[in-house]
Amino acid sequence: MGGSGRAVPRRNRSAPPGALPGLAGGGVGGHTRPSAHPKEPVQRKQSGMFVLGLPYAILHGGYLGLFLIIFAAVVCCYTGKILIACLYEENEDGEIVRVRDSYVDIANACCAPRFPTLGGRIVNVAQIIELVMTCILYVVVSGNLMYNSFPNLPVSQKSWSIIATAVLLPCAFLKNLKAVSKFSLLCTLAHFVINILVIAYCLSRARDWAWDKVKFYIDVKKFPISIGIIVFSYTSQIFLPSLEGNMQNPKEFHCMMNWTHIAACILKGLFALVAYLTWADETKEVITDNLPSTIRAVVNIFLVAKALLSYPLPFFAAVEVLERSLFQDGNRAFFPNCYGGDGRLKSWGLTLRCALVVFTLLMAIYVPHFALLMGLTGSLTGAGLCFLLPSLFHLKLLWRKLLWHHVFFDVAIFVIGGICSVSGFIHSLEGLIEAFRTNAED
């Protein structure tokens, strides 16, 4: 299911104002930011920590949950391709050229000329919500893992979250991602090793696997949450325009998308299935909490380290989107520039960054539910950025050139994505309210 656009010589290779930060382009406040490896964001999200919630999705979805892992991979691969197709148009000479550079540019083009900046603002808000929620999830999972690794210590999960946030507070002083990018490969390799250790333990208990527990029926109330969890584990569309713009050979973009999603689908499906077969109805929100205490502590410490090292990327991206939208958007900025004439961050700008770190802590303390938060984010922004907006933009910008099957795919994805988004959001919100009430009573 490929998009109608094709990779061709581009207008330029640099990321524009409005492109998602952390990949390419100019720095903030005069600081030049080195680009991370172009495949890094997709690799991080496709094989990142959020696979830990997938066995919980199988708990409430059974075989249908496995099917959704495959279906989400196919759909996200397709919408990623059509999103990139929206970057291109045919010029007067009949050549396909790159006329847009970011998700924001595509959104603005769809709303022009009546509302030339509305689409970009909607995309920026969705990006900020997803990135901040990702940061919150890293704090939640850090507190959860440490609490379950050392249950005998007189330290609560909230206290562990506070300790994790204290470690993360220096992120407010980040000028670029150069220091963080050095740990990227190490983080990815560490997580693959951890996944292998978990799978190896599960395979060692293969004789006790509960195949009879994997059903075709679904938990109607909790399954929509599972949909959000699965969708969130695949979200990488916000990085794709900058990624494709930095590829040495853009013609390989479709091939890269195919192989990364195939690999992610296989790894996620196998991990979720073998983990659920091992613990069945005892499967917890974060699957490593099911491991024996001797193994759990070692694995969880590595996972916490990875979570803390992964936090700066979405945090810095969210900060830059906020700063560009609210403080550095020329005459359209809502507030004065948070950078001085020498390019240094002003004290009140630093205070706002620290406040964002503290906000992620407060959310993690008051809503410490990994699976529910992941489901809520996947249903709200994940489905919007990965399913709804790409298909809508594709129809709007390339309507005259689309074949009937492209129109059918786009409409079907928009309808299915809309239904899953609304139902997942409602059920995730209900679950969070119920959990909050239970905690308040306790």
N, C-alpha and C positions, 0 to 999 in steps of 0.2 A: 504494500500500500504506500507508494511513494507520492511525494508532492508534485505539483505541476511545474515548479521551478527547477532549474538545474544550476549547478555550480559553474560559474564563468568568471572571466577576468573582472576584478572588482575595481571600484572607483578608488579606493584606498584601503590600507590595512590598519589604520589607527582607529582606536575606539573613540567615539565622539562624546561630547557632553551628553549625559543621560544614559550612556551605556553602563551596565551594572559594574560596579567597582570590583577590584580584586583580580582582574584578568588582564586588562591592558588599558592604555590611555594615560592621560596626565595625572599627576598626583594631586593631592589636596593641599591647598594653600601654598603652592609653589614647590612642593616636594615631589620629586619624580618617583614613581612607583614601578618597580620591576614587575614584569608580567610573570604570573605563575604559569606552569606548564599548561598548554591549552586543553588537555584532557583532564586535568586535575579536578575541576568541579564536578564533572560527570562521574568520574571514578569515586570521588568522595561520597556523593549522594547515592550512587548505585550500589556501592559496597560498604557503606558507612555503618555507623552504630545503630541506625534505625532498623536494621534487619533484626535486632534483638526483640522487636515487638511483633514480628511476623508469625511466630508460633502461636501467639495469643490470638492473632487473626484467624488461624486455622481452628483454634478451639471453638470459635463461634461460627465458623463458616464451613468446616469440613472440606469435602472435595470441591465445593464451589469456591472456597477460599483459594485453593490451589489454582483453579481455573482463572480466578481474578488476577493472580500474580502473573499469569501468562498474558491474559487479556490486557492488563494495564501496561505491560511491557510493549505489546504490539501497538496499542493506541498512543502511548507516549513517544514511541519511535516515530510513528506517522505524524503526530502533531508537531514534533520537533522539526521534521523535514518541511512541513508546510509553513511553519513559522519562518524558516530561513527563506523559503520561496517568496515570502512577502517582502523580503529585503530588496528584491530585484524587479526591474521593469524593462520593457523593450524601448530602446531609444529610436531616433528618427532613421537611423541606418539599419534598423531591424536587429540590432545586437542586444543581448540581455546584459544589463549592467546593474551594479549595486547602487541603489539610490538612497538606501536607508542603512543605518548602522546599529540600531538597538531595538529592543522590545518597545521602548517608549516612542521611538520614531514611528514604528508600525502603528501603534495605538493612536498617535496624533494624526497620522495620515488617514486613518479610518474615520476620525471625527471631523476632519477638515471638510469644507472651510467654515462651517457654522461654529464649531467648538474646537479650534485648532490645538488647544492644550488639554482638553478634558480627558482624552484617552490616556495621555501620558501621566496625568495625575492619578488616575484610577490604577494604572499599572504600578506606579511608584508606591501607592498606599498598599497594594497587594504584596509588593516586594518587601516593604518594610515589615508588614505583619508576619510574613513567612520567615524572614530572616531573624526577627526578634523572637518569634516562637521557637525557632531552631536553637537560639541561645538559651532560652528558658528550658528547653528539653535537655540540653547539655548539663545545666545545673541540677535539674530534677534527677537525671540518671546518675550523676555523680553522687548526690546525697543518698539516693536509693542503694547504689552499689556499695558504698562505704558502710552504710547502716547494716546491710545484710551480710557484709563480710565480717564485721566485728560486732555481732549482736550482744555480746557480753559486756561491752564497754558502756559506761553510763553516758553515752552520747546519742542524742536523738537524730532522726533523719534531717530535721530542720537545722540542727546544729552543724551537721556535716555539710549541708548546703551553704551555710554561712561561711564555713572554713573554705569551701571550694571557691566561693565568690571573692573571699579575701585574696586568694591566689590569683584570681582573674582581674582584680582591680587595675593592675598595670596596663591592661588592654586599653584603658582610657587614654594612655599616653602614646599609643601607636601612631607613627607618622607614615608608615608603609608596611607592606607584608613581607619584606625581605627576610626578616628574622623568622617569621612564622613559616614561610615557604620551605625553609631548610628542613623542617620536621615533617613535611607532607608525605614524602615517600616512606619515611620511617613509620609514621602513623598508619598508612595504608598497609604496609607489610605486617605491622604488629596486629592489626585487626584481622588480616587473613590468617595469621598464625593462631589467634584466639578462636576464630571460627573453626579452624581445623581441629583444635583441641576439643571444642565442644562437640563437634561431629564425631570425633574419634571416641569420646566418652559414650555418645549415643550409640555408636556402632558396637561398642563393647557390651551393650545391653540389648542387642538386636533380638535375642531369643525371647525377651520379655516385651517386645513391642506390641502395643495395643491396637492392632489393625481394626479390631471390631469397634473401636471408639471413633474412627473416622467415618462420619456419616454423610449422607446426601442432604439431610435436612439442615436447616439453619435456625439460629436463634434470631427471630425476627427483630427483637428489640436491640440486640447488640451487634448483629451482622453489619448494619450500616456503619458502625464505628470501625469495623474491620476493613471496610472499603476505604475509609479515610486513611487508615494506617498503611494500607498497601499503596494507595496513590501517593502519599507523602514520601514513601521510601523511593519513589521514582522521580520526584520533581527535580528537574535540572534545566527546564526551559528558559529560565531567566538568565542563565549563563550562555546559552547557545549562540546568540548573535555575536558576542565578543569572541567566543571560542572559534566559530567559523571564520571570523575576520582575522584571526591570528594564525590560522593553519597555513603552512607553507604551500600545500596543495589543496585548495578548497574542494576540488573534485572528489576528494576522498572523504568528504563529510558524510555522505549517505552511507558509505561502507563503515565508517567509524561508528555511526549511530546504530547500524544493524548489529555489529559485533558486540558493542558495549551492552546493548539491551538483551541480546541473546545470552551473553555471559551472565548478566545480572539476573535474568529470568531463571536460568538453570541453577545458579548458586542460591538464590533466594528460595526457590521452590524446594530444593533438596534440604536446605538448612531448616526451613519451616516444617517440612514434613517429618524429618528424622527426629527433630526436637520434640514435636508434638507426640509422635509415636512413643517416645521414651517416657514422657511424663503425663500424657493424656489429659485427664480432667484436672490434674494438679498443676498444669502449665500456668506460670505466672506472667505478669505484664512484661517484666524483663527476664528473659529466659535463663540468664546466668544465675538468678536467684534460686533456681531449681538444683543447681550443682551441689554435690557434697561439700561440706564446709572446708575440707582440706584443699580442694581444687578451687572452690569458689573465691576464696580470699586472693589467691594469686591471679586468677583470671580477671577478677573485678578491679584489682589495683591497676593492671595494665589498661583496662577499659576506662577507668577514671583518668589515667594519664592521657589517653587518647582523646577523651572528651574535653579535657582542659586545653589540650593543644589544638583541638579543632574549633573551639569557641571563638578565637580571634577572627577567623575568616568571615563568618556571618555577621559578627559584631561590627567589624570594620566596614563591611559592605553596607550594613544598615546605617551606620553613622554617616558614611559618605552620601548615601541617597538622601538622608535627612538634611545634611548640610547643603547639598546642592539645591534641594527643593525649597528649603526655608530660609537659607542664609546667603546663598551664592548665585541666585537666579537673576542677577542684574536688577533691573527696575521692578521685576515681578516678585522679588524676594519678599517674604512676609516680615523678616527681621533683619537688623543690620548684620553685615558680614562678621562672622565669628573669627576671622583671621585678620591680623594687623597688616600694615604695609610691608613689613619684612617677611611676611609669610608664616609668622608664628601664631599658634593658636592662642586666642585670648583666654584669660582666666575663667570668664563666665562660660566660654565654649567648652573648656575642660570640665567645668562643673556639670554641664549638661551631659557630657560623656559619662562621667562618674554616676550621674543620676540614672542613666540608661542601664549601667551595670547593676545598680541597686534595684532597679525596677525588675530586671530578670530574676534577681534573688527573691524579691517579695512575691512574684508570681509563682516561683518554684516552692516557696514556703506555704503559701495559701492554697495552691492547686498542685500538690505533689503526686499527680497521677499521670504517669508516662504514656500509657496507651490511650487514655481519654484525650490528653492534650495533643498527642500525635494524630488521633482520629479527627479531632476538631480542626486542626490546622490543615490536614489533608483535604477535608471536606470543604473548608472555606476558601483558602487561597490555592491549595494544591490543584483541586479540580478546576478552579477558575483559570489559573495560569497555564495548566497543562492540557485541559480539555476544551473549556468554553471559549476563551479568548482566541487561541490559535485557529480553531475552526471558524469562528465568526469573522476574524480578520481575513482569513483565506477566501471566504465567500465574498466579502466586501471588496477586497482589492483586486482579486483575480477572477471575478465572476464570469466575465466574457470569454475567458480562455479555458475554463474548467470543463472537463468531460463529465458526462452524467454520473459516472461512478465516483468521481471526486466530490461532486455535490452531494450524492447519497451518503458517502462516508462522513463528510463534514456535518451534515444535518443530523445524522444518526449519533455521532459523537457528541454534538451539542445537546441533543435531547437526553441521551443516556447520562452524560456528564452532569446535566442540570438536575436530573432526578436523584442521582447518587449524591450530589453536593448538598441539596436541600435536606434529604433524609438523613445523611450522615451528620450534618451540622446539628439538626434538631436532636437526634439521639445522643450525640456526643455531649451536647449542652445539657440534656436531661441527666445523663450519667454524671457529669461534673456537679450539677446542682444536688443530686442525690448523695454523692460522695461528700460534698461540702456539708450538707445537713448532718450526715452520719458523724463526721469529724467534730462538728459543733456540739452534737449531743454527747460524744465521748469526752 
